[in-house]
Amino acid sequence: MAADKAQTTRIGWIGTGVMGRWMCQHLMQSGYPAVVHTRSQAKAQPLLETGADWAASPEDVARASDVVFTMVGFPQDVREVYLGGQGLLKGARSGQILVDMTTTEPSLAVEIHKEAAALNVSAVDAPVSGGDIGAREARLSIMVGGEKATVDELMPFFKIMGRQIVHQGPAGSGQHTKMCNQIVIAGTMIGVCESLLYGQRAGLDLNTMLESIAGGAAGCWSLDNLAPRILKRDFDPGFFVAHFIKDMGIALEEAKRMQLCLPGLALVHQLYLAVAANGGARFGTQALMLALEKLNGENR
């Protein structure tokens, strides 16, 4: 599907939250007319005000679109959007493409792919990494699972939303790759937060400390983007703690199925559960600092 078909290819978009809103907006700004649906119509208002049409259900989105993208919260939301009584597959037609960009269970991605294929509909899993900043600045990393011909057809869309797009393999491969991504982030987040705690207790100027270590082997996205937010006590979400807990839970379940022991991931998962239990479920992932401060008697 060439980019010059923007005026005739109608996209559907379901889920206009912290990231989905910007991803859809980039496609619209590139000339693709859009029909949108989300649980709260108010969240779609910025898109509606710039020309998107509203659909009352996922089924209606499918009927009105050529390619449908979904970016919702949890596996149960994905299941309802695709397989529910008013789901996408109820309105899908032969030759259509459905793209789930939610981070969800690899097994669910495979199930949706099979159900869609029975209708001669293509289903692709394409979770992303980069948070709110990556979505807003169109520089997401997109991990894609599905048939190569379909993925190639989707590349013009992916290149509008992201900077790094890699086809990982068959259905479910994108989700497995995202689990690898989240395992790395879990480890780096605890490292970032513990380094700040150590530096603070040692009496260092934390901004000066970060200037040094960010330029060396410790350099990483979380250090560059989230450590400064922690120093400003900015725990607004680029990616919700509740969603990260969900992702780590999926990774741990998959690891259990594969008979893998991942003690580092299990520890960070428990610490994030503590953040949520203390009211931080809707904070950003940098709020891990709050749980570690509490463990160390740092009351700020």
Sequence and secondary structure as in RCSB ss.txt:
>XXXX:A:sequence
MAADKAQTTRIGWIGTGVMGRWMCQHLMQSGYPAVVHTRSQAKAQPLLETGADWAASPEDVARASDVVFTMVGFP
QDVREVYLGGQGLLKGARSGQILVDMTTTEPSLAVEIHKEAAALNVSAVDAPVSGGDIGAREARLSIMVGGEKAT
VDELMPFFKIMGRQIVHQGPAGSGQHTKMCNQIVIAGTMIGVCESLLYGQRAGLDLNTMLESIAGGAAGCWSLDN
LAPRILKRDFDPGFFVAHFIKDMGIALEEAKRMQLCLPGLALVHQLYLAVAANGGARFGTQALMLALEKLNGENR
>XXXX:A:secstr
  GGGTTT  EEEE  STTHHHHHHHHHHTT  EEEE SSGGGGHHHHTTT EE SSHHHHHHH SEEEE  SSH
HHHHHHHHSTT HHHH  TT EEEE S   HHHHHHHHHHHHTTT EEEE  EESHHHHHHTT EEEEEES HHH
HHHHHHHHHHHEEEEEEEESTTHHHHHHHHHHHHHHHHHHHHHHHHHHHHHTT  HHHHHHHHTTSTT  HHHHH
THHHHHTT    SSBHHHHHHHHHHHHHHHHHTT   HHHHHHHHHHHHHIIIIITTSBGGGHHHHHHHHTT   
